[in-house]
């Protein structure tokens, strides 16, 4: 039905994993919901099928229509860009605008109804497009008949429309009040379901677990990374503690090393759960959708998430414990070994990510819980040194129970019990008991099994907590568009001026002339009212017709070199298996000239985006061959990226910028340095006008689907970001995808204006209306496999295209009022044939033999070339300055990230002060416990807050990384400039963090009050958190995904903890590993912090 058979075994993929195409992904969403046999089907078809071709959309809607009639279903579908043939499949239509009903009645009567109120649909105008445009003041002025236009010169208010629609409205009232007249036998009454889920409890758990385990098993990169990490870190740690307790080698000094090895074992297994954070947060997005559709209960999802990790956790636990157990030379007896494995495994408790609403909070929450576990484990500070008001943390800490079980499990073995305690200890004690008492551990064996039971209970409790959270937590609700009235104060006045000027000029151009009363603006208000209340500016400007003559010429503002683009014999082959290759492009040849708007079309998965990526130089995977010339000269990649703009299908922008700031950022970095700042500002204003973004210039961009700009405004911003670079050639990938017909017309009008400025423009498009389709000058039609079906002009009303296909015998004629784009796809088999039969002709072969193909192969003449001095338009210093301005604003406008860090730091400082109260006052001479406590403060605090910063920065920088890839492809700046700016912007916030933490713990713990020692401690601590933060930023950019970055970050932090000299001292390290102690930065952090307090 949905044409997904060919990709049934293909991964869905995401922005990092290659999968199905964009159109196939949206059809998959529709297919997922169509599997539910509901009585009332509500289909947001713009969301499900917004990236498919018109014929596929027709097939789905026709199937729904037939199902409604045959199965007596009630079906409601919301549509954005319905082609005329799809619109005609419906029985009734509801036309809404601003929460009001303009029409509710039969589809066949809608045109006649609006004609009766003075709004006439012109010839060759799609009825759905007409209906959407008359909901706006501009559309009403455009389609009003002469009498209405000259009489009012304003849009028709909803009240007179409703009065004129009384006949249709009374029909609706009659339908509501009349008794039901069944057409068949009476239907059974609706009975409340005893179970709102289709599956029984065990079936639901089994189904969810199978799916979850399948997802885990298919993430090969993460699986291999985690297993490799366990092996490598296990070998490193085991070699560090190698044979520390060999035969006859037990001692009090060796006991501390054993305690360190046990502590690192529990620490490692806890860190191993960090990579699950981004995976869990992504799963929650899918879970919210499944929950709303009542797929399965929350307990099924919660248990599936817990059970799916058991196999991998078991493998990791067994590998790590085997390596550690035998390399460290723990007591080699089967019973003790099996106990060790079980303790390490059970110590892995589920995370708390299900409770958190976003990734930043989840990282902070998990880190906060983690520091509590470390502080109260009994190793960083021994049991009896914990103050009475904080001892409760020790008794509820899973780490304390895990560590206690592990050390008792080893110390009660014959190896330690058969050796007497050293002199000075209590008489009759064994060495193992003496070692346990030195760290305030208990001696009874019962604590081994108490630990097992407590850890198992913690596992079940956190799993239950996750289930409750999944059942009741609501997803983040999208926020409304940032209106002009809530714009940033700095920009509000500028916005009001531009908004008033824009509307005033618009009214004089299109609504001027003689008439009664004041000139009317948006919403029937006068222009004077508009200037005083700019908050009424719509998030979507009025939709004009594509044929309107209000042409904005920006070609003379900043000169550019017009180019003729020619691509010859382009081939692209993608290796999909060891011996399997997928042909994406097959010898495609074509050209595009200045001022010509070229459409690139084809069925879903035909290779449109691939072709555009190859031409633009963005395709880096697979084997690519062919020739691309610009003005007769071979395209130089460095120069080509400077004169070309690429508008991607997905609108990727930094959410913390305003519209005008995003354009000024792109313009300043991509325009030549000879352009002054005033020229840049003036050009940005012209581009804002050409894409109709002046009313929104000071609105925050926001995050898609959450806050900020609407979908179509975001799409126009994506176009504008490329246009401000003054490119000679622009590529646009699906610029109308996900937009309604009115918004699509706005975007295409902007694209048309760009082409009319003498630029070379190529656009891929899926579902163009008749009006949008015929706005193009030329068409390149390709089929699956990258085969050319047609390349040539469209002609007036698509006459050239129609005559080409009609010349082939057996081609059905274009029905009256039918969309030529849909007709073309159906007769060529570019999509699933629905209304018309596919013509059994090899269209690519027919084209190769045609005159059109012969014309394309003619040699071109060399024209004016272009040369750029360097890869980047601006020098390194300017790049850093502009990037720093951008990140400063982004951090200032997104305070949640820094508030979270500072709040976490403040809470942590009081926790440390409570746990280590007065421990900084070291007696003379100092005991081993005193030194252990002081160094434990420095070790755990620097490690914890450093890891909180590292993990917290990952999602923040992870979102910006996607923006960075787009900007790097456009050669905006040097990656080193980007790295310098994103590191420098953190410094003020890190200084605040250090000044928040150090003064509280320093004096409450009782450290040396000398000023030089205090300020020295602040400096070293600031450098510590700066190192971890920048290290986290680096991991985001050198790893393929955030989950991998967390794996690598946790692995490196484990190495830092192992080799920094706290777990095992430098003299006790094997000589082959002592160099590692000097190489890891945390060694010098501990030296720097420790010498300030213990150096005397």
Long-range contacts (C-beta under 8 A, 24 or more apart in sequence): 1-31, 1-34, 1-59, 1-60, 1-63, 2-27, 2-28, 2-30, 2-31, 2-56, 2-59, 2-60, 3-27, 3-56, 3-59, 3-604, 3-831, 3-832, 4-28, 4-31, 6-605, 7-605, 11-218, 15-650, 15-962, 16-1040, 16-1041, 18-621, 20-605, 21-51, 21-604, 21-605, 21-609, 22-51, 22-609, 22-649, 22-734, 22-737, 23-51, 23-52, 23-53, 23-56, 23-604, 23-605, 23-766, 24-604, 24-605, 25-51, 26-50, 26-51, 26-52, 27-52, 27-56, 27-60, 27-604, 30-60, 33-293, 36-293, 39-73, 39-74, 40-73, 40-74, 40-75, 40-76, 41-73, 41-74, 41-75, 41-76, 41-77, 42-76, 42-77, 42-78, 43-75, 43-76, 43-77, 43-78, 44-77, 44-78, 45-77, 45-78, 45-79, 45-80, 46-78, 46-79, 46-80, 46-81, 46-738, 46-740, 47-738, 50-80, 50-81, 50-737, 50-738, 50-767, 51-604, 51-734, 51-737, 51-738, 51-766, 52-604, 52-766, 52-767, 53-603, 53-604, 53-766, 53-767, 53-822, 53-825, 53-830, 53-831, 54-83, 54-85, 54-86, 54-766, 54-767, 54-819, 54-821, 54-822, 54-825, 54-831, 55-822, 55-825, 55-826, 55-830, 55-831, 55-832, 55-833, 55-834, 55-835, 56-603, 56-604, 56-831, 56-832, 57-82, 57-83, 57-86, 57-767, 58-83, 58-85, 58-86, 58-89, 58-822, 58-834, 58-835, 59-832, 59-834, 61-86, 61-89, 61-90, 62-89, 62-834, 65-89, 65-90, 72-184, 72-187, 79-128, 80-738, 80-739, 80-740, 80-741, 80-743, 81-128, 81-736, 81-739, 81-740, 81-741, 81-744, 81-767, 81-769, 82-128, 82-741, 83-126, 83-128, 83-767, 83-769, 83-819, 83-822, 84-126, 84-127, 84-128, 84-770, 84-817, 84-818, 84-819, 85-818, 85-819, 85-822, 85-835, 87-126, 87-127, 87-128, 93-131, 95-131, 95-135, 96-135, 97-135, 97-158, 100-158, 102-134, 102-135, 102-158, 102-161, 102-165, 103-131, 103-165, 103-168, 104-168, 104-169, 104-172, 105-168, 105-171, 105-172, 109-168, 113-165, 113-168, 116-164, 117-156, 117-160, 117-161, 117-164, 117-165, 118-144, 118-145, 118-147, 118-148, 118-156, 119-143, 119-144, 119-145, 119-148, 119-156, 120-144, 120-145, 124-770, 124-771, 124-774, 124-797, 125-770, 125-771, 126-741, 126-769, 126-770, 126-771, 126-819, 128-741, 128-769, 129-741, 129-742, 129-745, 129-769, 129-771, 132-543, 132-740, 132-741, 132-742, 133-543, 133-741, 133-742, 133-745, 135-742, 136-542, 136-543, 136-742, 137-520, 137-521, 137-522, 137-523, 137-524, 137-542, 138-510, 138-542, 138-543, 138-544, 139-542, 139-543, 139-742, 141-510, 141-511, 142-544, 142-545, 150-515, 152-515, 152-516, 153-511, 153-513, 153-515, 153-516, 153-519, 153-520, 154-511, 154-520, 154-524, 155-520, 155-524, 157-524, 196-294, 197-294, 197-295, 197-296, 197-297, 198-294, 199-296, 201-297, 201-299, 201-300, 204-296, 204-297, 204-300, 205-299, 205-300, 205-303, 205-304, 207-296, 207-300, 208-296, 208-300, 208-301, 208-303, 208-304, 209-300, 209-303, 209-304, 209-307, 209-308, 211-304, 212-283, 212-304, 212-305, 212-307, 212-308, 213-307, 213-308, 213-311, 215-283, 215-308, 216-308, 216-309, 216-312, 219-279, 219-1043, 221-1040, 221-1041, 221-1044, 222-275, 222-279, 222-1041, 222-1043, 222-1044, 222-1047, 223-312, 225-275, 225-1044, 225-1047, 225-1048, 226-272, 226-275, 226-312, 226-316, 226-1047, 227-315, 227-316, 227-319, 229-1047, 229-1048, 229-1050, 229-1051, 230-272, 230-316, 230-319, 230-320, 231-319, 231-323, 232-1051, 233-268, 233-320, 233-1051, 233-1054, 233-1055, 234-319, 234-320, 234-323, 234-324, 235-323, 235-327, 236-1055, 236-1058, 237-261, 237-264, 237-268, 237-323, 237-324, 237-1054, 237-1058, 238-323, 238-324, 238-326, 238-327, 238-328, 239-327, 239-1070, 239-1072, 239-1073, 240-1058, 240-1059, 240-1064, 240-1069, 240-1070, 240-1073, 241-324, 241-327, 241-328, 241-1064, 242-327, 242-328, 242-329, 242-1070, 243-327, 243-328, 243-329, 244-328, 244-329, 244-1068, 245-328, 245-329, 245-330, 245-415, 246-329, 250-415, 250-416, 250-419, 250-431, 251-422, 251-431, 252-422, 252-431, 252-434, 252-435, 252-438, 253-1068, 255-411, 255-416, 255-431, 255-432, 255-435, 255-438, 256-435, 256-439, 257-1064, 257-1068, 258-328, 258-330, 258-407, 258-410, 258-411, 258-435, 259-379, 259-403, 259-407, 259-435, 259-439, 260-379, 260-1063, 260-1064, 261-324, 261-328, 261-1063, 261-1064, 262-403, 262-406, 262-407, 262-410, 263-377, 263-379, 263-403, 263-1063, 264-1054, 264-1057, 264-1058, 264-1063, 265-320, 265-321, 265-324, 265-344, 265-347, 265-406, 266-344, 266-347, 266-377, 266-399, 266-402, 266-403, 266-406, 267-374, 267-1054, 267-1057, 268-320, 268-1054, 269-316, 269-317, 269-320, 269-344, 269-345, 269-347, 269-348, 270-347, 270-348, 270-349, 270-370, 270-373, 270-399, 271-1050, 271-1053, 271-1054, 272-313, 272-316, 272-348, 272-1050, 273-348, 273-349, 273-350, 273-351, 274-351, 274-366, 274-951, 274-1046, 274-1047, 274-1049, 274-1050, 275-1043, 275-1044, 275-1046, 275-1047, 275-1050, 276-309, 276-351, 276-353, 276-1043, 277-351, 277-353, 277-359, 277-362, 277-363, 277-366, 277-951, 277-1043, 277-1046, 278-359, 278-954, 278-955, 278-1041, 278-1042, 278-1043, 278-1046, 279-1043, 280-305, 280-351, 280-353, 280-354, 280-362, 281-353, 281-356, 281-358, 281-359, 281-362, 284-354, 284-470, 284-475, 285-475, 287-470, 288-475, 291-470, 297-471, 298-467, 298-468, 298-470, 298-471, 299-467, 299-471, 301-467, 301-470, 302-354, 302-463, 302-464, 302-466, 302-467, 302-470, 303-463, 303-467, 305-354, 305-466, 306-350, 306-459, 306-463, 306-466, 313-345, 313-348, 314-345, 317-341, 317-344, 317-345, 317-348, 318-345, 320-344, 321-345, 330-410, 330-413, 331-410, 331-413, 331-414, 331-415, 331-416, 333-413, 336-409, 336-410, 336-413, 339-405, 339-409, 339-448, 340-406, 340-409, 340-410, 342-452, 343-402, 343-405, 343-406, 343-409, 343-448, 343-451, 343-452, 343-455, 344-402, 344-406, 346-402, 346-452, 346-455, 346-456, 346-459, 347-398, 347-399, 347-402, 347-455, 349-398, 349-455, 349-458, 349-459, 349-462, 350-459, 350-462, 350-463, 350-466, 351-462, 352-462, 352-465, 352-466, 354-465, 354-466, 354-469, 354-470, 354-473, 355-465, 355-466, 355-469, 355-473, 357-473, 357-475, 357-476, 358-476, 358-955, 359-954, 359-955, 359-958, 359-1042, 360-896, 360-897, 360-900, 360-952, 360-955, 360-956, 361-900, 363-948, 363-951, 363-952, 363-954, 363-955, 364-900, 364-901, 364-904, 364-948, 364-951, 364-952, 366-951, 367-904, 367-944, 367-947, 367-948, 367-951, 367-952, 368-904, 368-907, 368-908, 368-948, 370-944, 370-947, 371-908, 371-911, 371-940, 371-944, 371-948, 372-397, 372-911, 373-397, 373-398, 373-399, 373-400, 374-399, 374-940, 374-943, 374-944, 375-911, 375-912, 375-915, 375-940, 376-400, 376-915, 377-403, 378-403, 378-404, 378-439, 378-440, 378-441, 379-403, 379-439, 379-936, 380-936, 380-937, 380-939, 380-940, 381-915, 381-916, 381-919, 381-932, 381-933, 381-936, 381-937, 382-439, 382-440, 382-929, 382-932, 382-933, 383-439, 383-440, 383-441, 384-440, 385-440, 385-919, 385-929, 385-933, 386-915, 387-914, 387-915, 387-917, 389-914, 390-911, 390-914, 390-915, 393-915, 398-454, 398-455, 398-458, 401-450, 401-451, 401-454, 401-455, 402-451, 402-455, 404-441, 404-442, 404-447, 404-451, 405-447, 405-448, 405-450, 405-451, 405-452, 407-436, 407-439, 407-441, 408-436, 408-441, 408-442, 408-443, 408-444, 408-445, 408-447, 408-448, 409-448, 411-435, 411-436, 411-441, 412-445, 438-928, 438-929, 476-706, 478-705, 478-706, 478-707, 479-702, 479-706, 479-707, 479-708, 480-707, 481-539, 481-699, 481-708, 481-709, 481-710, 481-713, 482-699, 482-700, 482-702, 482-707, 482-708, 482-709, 483-535, 483-537, 483-539, 483-699, 484-534, 484-535, 484-537, 484-695, 484-696, 484-698, 484-699, 485-534, 485-535, 487-658, 487-698, 487-699, 488-658, 488-698, 488-700, 491-658, 491-660, 491-697, 491-698, 492-698, 494-697, 494-698, 495-534, 495-695, 495-697, 495-698, 496-531, 496-534, 498-685, 498-688, 498-694, 498-695, 498-697, 499-530, 499-534, 499-537, 499-694, 499-695, 500-527, 500-530, 500-531, 500-534, 502-689, 502-694, 502-695, 503-527, 503-530, 503-537, 503-695, 504-531, 506-542, 509-550, 510-550, 537-695, 537-696, 538-695, 539-696, 539-709, 539-710, 539-713, 540-710, 540-712, 540-713, 540-742, 540-743, 540-746, 541-692, 541-695, 541-746, 543-742, 543-743, 543-745, 543-746, 544-745, 544-746, 544-749, 545-745, 545-749, 545-771, 546-745, 546-748, 546-749, 546-752, 546-771, 546-772, 546-775, 548-749, 551-753, 551-756, 552-686, 552-689, 552-690, 552-753, 553-757, 554-683, 554-686, 554-687, 554-690, 554-757, 555-757, 555-758, 557-682, 557-683, 557-686, 558-671, 558-675, 558-679, 558-683, 558-726, 560-643, 560-726, 560-727, 560-728, 560-758, 560-759, 561-631, 561-643, 561-728, 561-864, 561-866, 562-594, 562-595, 562-728, 562-758, 562-759, 562-760, 563-594, 563-630, 563-631, 563-643, 563-728, 563-729, 563-760, 563-863, 563-866, 564-591, 564-592, 564-593, 564-594, 564-630, 564-631, 564-632, 564-760, 564-860, 564-863, 565-591, 565-592, 565-593, 565-615, 565-628, 565-629, 565-630, 565-729, 565-760, 565-762, 566-590, 566-591, 566-627, 566-628, 566-629, 566-630, 566-632, 566-860, 567-591, 567-614, 567-615, 567-626, 567-627, 567-628, 567-629, 568-626, 568-627, 568-628, 568-629, 569-625, 569-626, 569-627, 570-611, 570-614, 570-615, 570-624, 570-625, 570-626, 570-628, 570-786, 571-623, 571-624, 571-625, 571-626, 571-786, 572-607, 572-610, 572-611, 572-614, 572-619, 572-622, 572-623, 572-624, 572-786, 573-622, 573-623, 574-621, 574-622, 575-622, 575-623, 583-785, 583-786, 584-610, 584-622, 584-785, 584-786, 585-610, 585-611, 585-614, 585-786, 586-785, 586-786, 586-787, 587-626, 587-788, 588-626, 588-780, 588-782, 588-786, 588-788, 589-788, 589-791, 589-853, 589-856, 589-857, 590-780, 590-788, 590-791, 590-856, 591-856, 591-860, 592-729, 592-760, 592-761, 592-762, 592-778, 593-760, 594-728, 594-758, 594-759, 594-760, 595-755, 595-756, 595-757, 595-758, 595-759, 595-760, 596-755, 596-760, 596-761, 596-777, 596-778, 597-751, 597-752, 597-755, 597-761, 597-763, 597-775, 597-776, 597-777, 597-778, 598-761, 598-762, 598-763, 598-776, 598-777, 598-778, 598-779, 598-780, 599-763, 599-764, 599-765, 599-768, 599-773, 599-776, 599-778, 599-779, 599-780, 599-794, 600-762, 600-763, 600-764, 600-765, 600-780, 600-782, 601-764, 601-765, 601-766, 601-768, 601-779, 601-780, 601-781, 601-782, 601-821, 601-824, 601-825, 601-830, 602-781, 602-782, 602-783, 602-784, 602-789, 602-830, 603-783, 603-784, 603-825, 603-830, 603-831, 604-766, 604-831, 605-784, 606-782, 606-783, 606-784, 606-785, 606-786, 606-830, 607-782, 607-784, 607-785, 607-786, 608-733, 608-764, 608-782, 609-649, 609-733, 609-734, 609-764, 610-786, 611-782, 611-786, 612-646, 612-731, 612-733, 612-762, 612-764, 615-731, 615-762, 616-644, 616-646, 616-731, 617-641, 617-644, 618-646, 618-969, 629-860, 630-729, 630-865, 630-866, 631-862, 631-863, 631-864, 631-865, 631-866, 632-860, 632-861, 632-862, 632-863, 632-865, 633-862, 633-865, 638-868, 638-871, 638-971, 639-866, 639-867, 639-868, 641-871, 641-969, 641-970, 641-971, 642-670, 642-868, 642-871, 642-873, 642-971, 643-727, 643-728, 643-729, 643-866, 643-868, 644-727, 644-728, 644-729, 644-730, 644-731, 645-722, 645-723, 645-725, 645-727, 645-729, 645-730, 645-731, 645-970, 646-722, 646-730, 646-731, 646-733, 646-969, 646-970, 647-718, 647-719, 647-722, 647-730, 647-731, 647-732, 647-733, 647-735, 648-718, 648-733, 648-966, 649-733, 649-734, 649-737, 651-704, 651-711, 651-714, 651-715, 651-717, 651-718, 652-718, 652-962, 652-963, 652-966, 653-701, 653-714, 653-717, 653-718, 653-721, 653-963, 654-701, 654-886, 654-890, 654-960, 654-963, 655-700, 655-701, 655-702, 655-703, 655-707, 655-708, 655-890, 655-894, 655-959, 656-700, 656-701, 656-889, 656-890, 656-891, 656-892, 656-893, 656-894, 657-700, 657-701, 657-886, 657-889, 657-890, 658-697, 658-698, 658-699, 658-700, 658-701, 659-688, 659-693, 659-696, 659-697, 659-698, 659-699, 659-701, 659-709, 659-717, 659-720, 660-684, 660-688, 660-697, 660-698, 661-886, 661-889, 662-701, 662-717, 662-721, 663-687, 663-688, 663-717, 663-720, 663-721, 663-724, 664-724, 665-882, 665-885, 665-886, 666-721, 666-722, 666-724, 666-725, 666-970, 666-972, 667-724, 667-725, 668-874, 668-878, 668-882, 669-872, 669-873, 669-874, 669-878, 669-879, 669-882, 669-972, 669-973, 670-724, 670-725, 670-726, 670-873, 670-970, 670-971, 670-972, 671-724, 671-725, 671-726, 671-873, 672-873, 673-873, 673-874, 673-875, 673-878, 683-724, 683-726, 684-724, 687-720, 687-723, 687-724, 688-720, 690-720, 690-723, 690-750, 690-753, 690-754, 691-716, 691-717, 691-719, 691-720, 691-723, 691-750, 692-716, 692-746, 692-749, 692-750, 693-717, 693-720, 700-893, 710-743, 711-738, 711-739, 711-743, 712-739, 712-740, 712-743, 712-744, 712-746, 712-747, 715-739, 715-743, 715-747, 716-746, 716-747, 716-750, 719-747, 719-750, 719-751, 719-754, 722-970, 723-754, 725-970, 727-759, 728-759, 728-760, 728-866, 729-759, 729-760, 729-761, 729-762, 730-754, 730-759, 730-760, 730-761, 730-762, 731-762, 731-763, 732-761, 732-762, 732-763, 732-764, 733-764, 734-764, 734-765, 734-766, 735-763, 735-765, 736-765, 736-766, 736-767, 736-768, 736-772, 737-766, 741-769, 744-769, 744-772, 745-769, 745-771, 745-772, 748-772, 748-775, 767-821, 768-819, 768-821, 769-819, 770-819, 770-820, 770-821, 773-798, 773-819, 773-820, 773-821, 774-798, 774-820, 781-824, 781-828, 781-830, 783-828, 783-829, 783-830, 783-843, 783-844, 787-844, 788-844, 788-847, 788-848, 788-853, 789-828, 789-830, 789-843, 789-844, 789-847, 790-824, 790-828, 790-843, 790-847, 790-852, 791-847, 791-852, 791-853, 791-856, 792-852, 804-850, 804-852, 808-839, 808-841, 808-846, 810-839, 810-840, 810-841, 811-839, 812-836, 812-837, 812-839, 871-971, 872-971, 872-972, 872-973, 872-974, 873-971, 874-973, 876-974, 876-976, 876-977, 879-972, 879-973, 879-974, 879-977, 879-978, 879-981, 880-977, 880-980, 880-981, 880-984, 882-973, 883-973, 883-977, 883-978, 883-980, 883-981, 883-982, 884-981, 884-984, 884-985, 886-981, 887-981, 887-982, 887-985, 888-985, 891-985, 891-989, 897-952, 897-956, 898-989, 898-992, 900-952, 901-948, 901-949, 901-952, 901-989, 901-993, 902-989, 902-992, 902-993, 902-996, 904-945, 904-948, 905-945, 905-993, 905-996, 905-997, 906-996, 906-997, 906-1000, 908-941, 908-944, 908-945, 908-997, 909-996, 909-997, 909-1000, 909-1001, 910-1000, 912-937, 912-941, 912-1001, 912-1005, 913-1000, 913-1001, 913-1004, 913-1005, 916-1001, 916-1005, 917-1004, 917-1005, 917-1006, 918-1005, 918-1006, 919-1005, 919-1006, 920-1002, 920-1005, 920-1006, 920-1007, 920-1008, 920-1093, 921-1006, 922-1093, 922-1094, 926-1094, 931-1094, 934-1090, 934-1093, 934-1094, 935-1062, 935-1086, 935-1090, 935-1094, 936-1062, 937-1001, 937-1005, 938-1085, 938-1086, 938-1089, 938-1090, 939-1057, 939-1060, 939-1062, 939-1086, 941-997, 941-1001, 942-1021, 942-1024, 942-1082, 942-1085, 942-1086, 942-1089, 943-1053, 943-1056, 943-1057, 943-1082, 945-993, 945-997, 945-1024, 945-1025, 945-1028, 946-1024, 946-1025, 946-1027, 946-1028, 946-1053, 947-1028, 947-1049, 947-1053, 949-990, 949-993, 949-1025, 949-1028, 949-1029, 949-1032, 950-1028, 950-1029, 950-1031, 950-1032, 950-1035, 950-1049, 950-1053, 951-1032, 951-1046, 951-1049, 952-1032, 953-986, 953-1029, 953-1032, 953-1033, 953-1036, 954-1032, 954-1035, 954-1036, 954-1042, 954-1045, 954-1046, 954-1049, 955-1042, 957-982, 957-1032, 957-1033, 957-1036, 957-1037, 958-1036, 958-1042, 958-1045, 961-1036, 961-1037, 964-1037, 979-1033, 979-1034, 979-1037, 982-1033, 983-1030, 983-1033, 986-1026, 986-1029, 986-1030, 987-1026, 990-1022, 990-1025, 990-1026, 990-1029, 991-1022, 993-1025, 994-1018, 994-1021, 994-1022, 994-1025, 997-1021, 1007-1092, 1007-1093, 1008-1092, 1008-1093, 1008-1096, 1013-1092, 1013-1093, 1016-1088, 1016-1092, 1017-1089, 1017-1092, 1020-1085, 1020-1088, 1020-1089, 1020-1092, 1021-1089, 1023-1085, 1024-1082, 1024-1085, 1027-1081, 1027-1085, 1055-1080, 1056-1080, 1056-1081, 1056-1082, 1057-1082, 1059-1083, 1060-1085, 1060-1086, 1061-1086, 1062-1086
